[in-house]
């Protein structure tokens, strides 16, 4: 559920979700190319996700003194495997108690799944993981999460399909736009977007 417009520093206009997790900004965009669309209320959802993703990264930068795992190249708070199992991590703005939810865990799929929104920042995160954490790499590339808060750093041993999925789909959209191209050319998708009142930014109705 999307909630009121705000941000955790009250400097930008963001429509956010209850948990403040990045996956809520990613998964619809994996299929729908909202880059040149706005809805009937004038909301530009692609730009909203760009803002929310940058807020997520900034939250990690601002709290790097609290959690050693967080930083300018280690960001992307969203549900993933952590030392306590699969947990829902997020950032401000949100309605959850982040003091309870967050424990310093970061998942690579947070930054990688956001590559269409923040290409430079996401590529730097991939380089950071590759150059600094061989423990995160395996047969299927990056594993699901890491946490550096303990004396002995924790690294996930597993991969989570839905997290790998958003990485793969968004990387393909970033490189070639393949999923966007075929999905958006489907007539059922076109009809539904038109029915929901989406229009192109140049005010032409979506057809």
N, C-alpha and C positions, 0 to 999 in steps of 0.2 A: 504494500500500500504506500503510495506517495503522499507526503505530508507537506506542510506549509513551506513557503520559500524562506530560506535563511542560510547562514553559514556559521561556523563556530567562532568566527571573528567579526561577524556582522559587516562584512565588507563586500560581499557579492550576493547575487540573487540566484539561489539554487533550490530546485525542488528535490527534496531528499526523501529517503525511506527510513522506516522505523529503526532498522539495525545499522544503518550507515555503512553497509558492506558494498564493495565494488561490484559484486556479481549482479546486483540490481541495476547497475549502469551498463552492463556488458551484454547480457544474453539476448535481449531483443535486437540489439545492434549487430549481433552476429549474423542475423538473417535480413533484417530491414536496413536498407541504406537511407538513413534519415538526414544525410548531410545537406540536402537541398530542400528539405521539407519542414513545414511547421503545421501544427494542428489547428483545429477550429478556434482555439483560444489564443493562438499566436505563439505557442510554446515551440521552441526549436530544441527538440530532444537531443540531437547530436551535440549541440553546444552546451546543453545542460550536463551531459555526461562528461564533456571535456572539463567543465568547471568542477564537477564533483570529483573527477579523477585527480585534478591538480590539488584540490583540497585534501584528498586522501594522502597524497605525497607530502604536502606541506605539514599535515598533522604528524606524520612520521618524522619529518625533519625537526619540528618543534618539540617533539618528545624524545629525541635521541639521547638526551641527558637522563631520561628515565629508563629507557630500554636500549641495551647495547645493540640489539638486532636492528633497530630502526636507523634510518639515515637517508641521505639524498638519493642514494642508489639502491637502497634496501627498503622498499615500501610496497604497498598494495594490500591493505587490510580487507580480508574477505574470508568466509568460512574455509577451513582447511584442517589438515592433521596438525596437531600440536602435541606437546608432552603429555597432555591429559586426554588425548583422543581427538576426535573430530569436533571442532568448536567454531562458534560464530564470532569472528573478529570484525571490528568496524572502526569508523572514525566519526568525529563530529563533522556536520550536524547529525544527530540521531536522537532517539528517545530512550535508548538503553543505557545501562550503567557501565561505562567503559572501564571503570576501575575494577569491576568484577569480571567483565568479559575478556579484556586484553591482558595477555601475559608476556608480550614481547615476541610472539610468533609472527613470522612473515611467510607468505607463500609466493613462489615465483609466478603463479598464474595470475596474481593480482596485477603485477606490472605488465606481464606479457599479454594478458587478455585485454589490456588497455592500449595496445600499441597503435590502434587507429585513432585514439584520442590524444595520446602523448608519445609520438614516435621517438623523439630524441631521448626523452627521459626513460622510456621503456627499453630502448636499445642499450642505454648506459647501464640499466639494471641487469640485463642479460649478460653484458660484459663483466659486470661486477661478480655475479654468481659464478660465471665460468672461470674467472681468474683467481677467485679467492676461496671457493668452496667445492673442491673435488668430491667431497662427501655427498653433495647434492646430485651429482651426475651419475647416470646409470644407463641401462639398456634402452630405456625409453626417454632419454634426455633427463630434464630436471625432475627431481622427486617433489613431493607435495609441500614440504615446509621445513623451516629451520628456526631454531631458537637459541640464542647465544647468552641467555641470562644466567645460566648455572655455571659453576666452575668447569663442568664438562659440557660443552655445547651439545645440543640435541639436533639431530637431523632425521627427517622422515626416511623410513626404509621403503615405503610404499608409494605407489602412484594412485591417484584417484581419477577415474575415467572422465567425470564431468569437468574436472579442473584441467586435465590434459586437452579435453575437447575444445574448451574456450581458447586455449593457447593456439591450437592448430587452426581453428576456423578464423580467428582474428589475424593470425600471421598471414594466412592466405588472402584475406581481404586487404590487408596492408600491402602485400606484394603485388597481387594481381586483381583483386576485387572479384574473384570467381564466384563465391557464394552470393554476394550481393547481386552480381549480374544476372545469374539464372533465377534467383528467388524473386527479384524485383520485376523480371520480365514475365512472371506467371500471371495470367489474367485474373485468377481468383484473388491473388494478392493485390493487384491493381484495383479490382472492384471493391475490396474491403477497405483499402486506404481511402478511396473516394467516398465510400459510405460513411467512414468515420470522420470525414471532413478535412483530411490532410490536403494541403495545397503546396505548390512550389513557392519558394521564397520570392519569385518574381510575380506572384499572385495568380499564375495560371493554375487552373484546377488540375489535380492529378488525374491523368487518363492512361 
